[in-house]
Amino acid sequence: MGVFILKKFAHQLNLLAISNERSLHQNATPQGGGVVIGIIFLVCCVFYYLSGDLKTVEFFVLFGGCLIMSITGFLDDIIEIKPLNRFFIQFLAAGWGLYWVGGIPYSALFNQMPGLYAFANVIAIVAIVWFINAFNFMDGIDGMLTSGATFFSLSIGGYLLWQGIEPYGSLLIILAASSLAFLYFNWPPAKMFLGDAGSYFYGYLFAILSLITVKNEYLSIWTWLIIFAYFITDTATTTFLRILLVKNWYHTHRSHAYQNLARVLNNHKFVTVLILGINVFYLLPLAYLSIQYQQYAWLAFLASVIPIFAFVLKYGPLYAR
């Protein structure tokens, strides 16, 4: 219902993605639909908090940060917030989340070098901001980010629910359901885009949840990295190659491997299904192996990123030149 209402008033709210030389769509399309997913998640956080299933600290981490990112993204969809202001708000949200989480996991190494722990937390804030923007970079063709977020939520949420880790398991399953519902509108050819409201929200949420679950030893960092392997490998490799090859590498572009393939084939659906297939049939089994054989989890991670790295080298910025 929320998406239908948003679509109806998209023109009045200036929530239209206009086609330009950097986009891969032909017509003006309503955007900002991710705010509906964010609202559903925030309402569920309030419900679990009032029921006592979500602790106050957990509520502050999830509700506070996700609210900041949803509002920021929605405003960015309407008025295009200046980059410096946008980064400032993202760093603020990342710092907020890390503060309430209690910082990154502590190790014996930090006992000998206390200053290193503070520096590591600063790096963690930068990593969270990078992760937020990485999700934004992966929202470049119809259905790509929404289907990916559905996969992340369903796979990790299903595991946490199976292990009885609540309320994170239930929250992720609810997120998967709302993302899947929105995918009806976002599936190629998209009738509505997630917009920054969705990508910022997803990026913050998954970054914080991965930190929480690793710190509480529910999951290893290797499992999370494997699940996110396509997203992080494509984004990191593309960014690195653009730094080497392009003078103004930080400008918006459409040279990710998945974007180049969609443009050349003129087929968003094929590429979205291809990446979804990689997630489900290749990365998910590797994530399972990383849980069952934790001592070899790093090998599973390497197995996940190497083929994707080769794919991005072939079809990424080098292909676009």
Secondary structure in CASP SS format (residue, H / E / C, confidence):
PFRMAT SS
TARGET T0000
AUTHOR 0000-0000-0000
METHOD secondary structure of the structure
MODEL  1
M C 1.00
G H 1.00
V H 1.00
F H 1.00
I H 1.00
L H 1.00
K H 1.00
K H 1.00
F C 1.00
A C 1.00
H C 1.00
Q C 1.00
L C 1.00
N C 1.00
L C 1.00
L E 1.00
A E 1.00
I C 1.00
S C 1.00
N C 1.00
E C 1.00
R C 1.00
S C 1.00
L C 1.00
H C 1.00
Q C 1.00
N C 1.00
A C 1.00
T E 1.00
P E 1.00
Q C 1.00
G C 1.00
G C 1.00
G H 1.00
V H 1.00
V H 1.00
I H 1.00
G H 1.00
I H 1.00
I H 1.00
F H 1.00
L H 1.00
V H 1.00
C H 1.00
C H 1.00
V H 1.00
F H 1.00
Y H 1.00
Y H 1.00
L H 1.00
S C 1.00
G C 1.00
D C 1.00
L C 1.00
K C 1.00
T H 1.00
V H 1.00
E H 1.00
F H 1.00
F H 1.00
V H 1.00
L H 1.00
F H 1.00
G H 1.00
G H 1.00
C H 1.00
L H 1.00
I H 1.00
M H 1.00
S H 1.00
I H 1.00
T H 1.00
G H 1.00
F H 1.00
L H 1.00
D H 1.00
D H 1.00
I H 1.00
I H 1.00
E C 1.00
I C 1.00
K C 1.00
P H 1.00
L H 1.00
N H 1.00
R H 1.00
F H 1.00
F H 1.00
I H 1.00
Q H 1.00
F H 1.00
L H 1.00
A H 1.00
A H 1.00
G H 1.00
W H 1.00
G H 1.00
L H 1.00
Y H 1.00
W H 1.00
V H 1.00
G C 1.00
G C 1.00
I C 1.00
P C 1.00
Y C 1.00
S C 1.00
A C 1.00
L H 1.00
F H 1.00
N H 1.00
Q H 1.00
M C 1.00
P H 1.00
G H 1.00
L H 1.00
Y H 1.00
A H 1.00
F H 1.00
A H 1.00
N H 1.00
V H 1.00
I H 1.00
A H 1.00
I H 1.00
V H 1.00
A H 1.00
I H 1.00
V H 1.00
W H 1.00
F H 1.00
I H 1.00
N H 1.00
A H 1.00
F H 1.00
N H 1.00
F H 1.00
M C 1.00
D C 1.00
G C 1.00
I C 1.00
D C 1.00
G C 1.00
M H 1.00
L H 1.00
T H 1.00
S H 1.00
G H 1.00
A H 1.00
T H 1.00
F H 1.00
F H 1.00
S H 1.00
L H 1.00
S H 1.00
I H 1.00
G H 1.00
G H 1.00
Y H 1.00
L H 1.00
L H 1.00
W H 1.00
Q C 1.00
G C 1.00
I C 1.00
E C 1.00
P C 1.00
Y H 1.00
G H 1.00
S H 1.00
L H 1.00
L H 1.00
I H 1.00
I H 1.00
L H 1.00
A H 1.00
A H 1.00
S H 1.00
S H 1.00
L H 1.00
A H 1.00
F H 1.00
L H 1.00
Y H 1.00
F H 1.00
N H 1.00
W C 1.00
P C 1.00
P C 1.00
A C 1.00
K C 1.00
M C 1.00
F C 1.00
L C 1.00
G H 1.00
D H 1.00
A H 1.00
G H 1.00
S H 1.00
Y H 1.00
F H 1.00
Y H 1.00
G H 1.00
Y H 1.00
L H 1.00
F H 1.00
A H 1.00
I H 1.00
L H 1.00
S H 1.00
L H 1.00
I H 1.00
T H 1.00
V H 1.00
K H 1.00
N C 1.00
E C 1.00
Y C 1.00
L C 1.00
S C 1.00
I H 1.00
W H 1.00
T H 1.00
W H 1.00
L H 1.00
I H 1.00
I H 1.00
F C 1.00
A H 1.00
Y H 1.00
F H 1.00
I H 1.00
T H 1.00
D H 1.00
T H 1.00
A H 1.00
T H 1.00
T H 1.00
T H 1.00
F H 1.00
L H 1.00
R H 1.00
I H 1.00
L H 1.00
L H 1.00
V C 1.00
K C 1.00
N C 1.00
W C 1.00
Y C 1.00
H C 1.00
T C 1.00
H C 1.00
R C 1.00
S C 1.00
H C 1.00
A H 1.00
Y H 1.00
Q H 1.00
N H 1.00
L H 1.00
A H 1.00
R H 1.00
V H 1.00
L H 1.00
N C 1.00
N C 1.00
H H 1.00
K H 1.00
F H 1.00
V H 1.00
T H 1.00
V H 1.00
L H 1.00
I H 1.00
L H 1.00
G H 1.00
I H 1.00
N H 1.00
V H 1.00
F H 1.00
Y H 1.00
L H 1.00
L H 1.00
P H 1.00
L H 1.00
A H 1.00
Y H 1.00
L H 1.00
S H 1.00
I H 1.00
Q H 1.00
Y C 1.00
Q H 1.00
Q H 1.00
Y H 1.00
A H 1.00
W H 1.00
L H 1.00
A H 1.00
F H 1.00
L H 1.00
A H 1.00
S H 1.00
V H 1.00
I H 1.00
P H 1.00
I H 1.00
F H 1.00
A H 1.00
F H 1.00
V H 1.00
L H 1.00
K H 1.00
Y H 1.00
G C 1.00
P H 1.00
L H 1.00
Y H 1.00
A H 1.00
R C 1.00
END
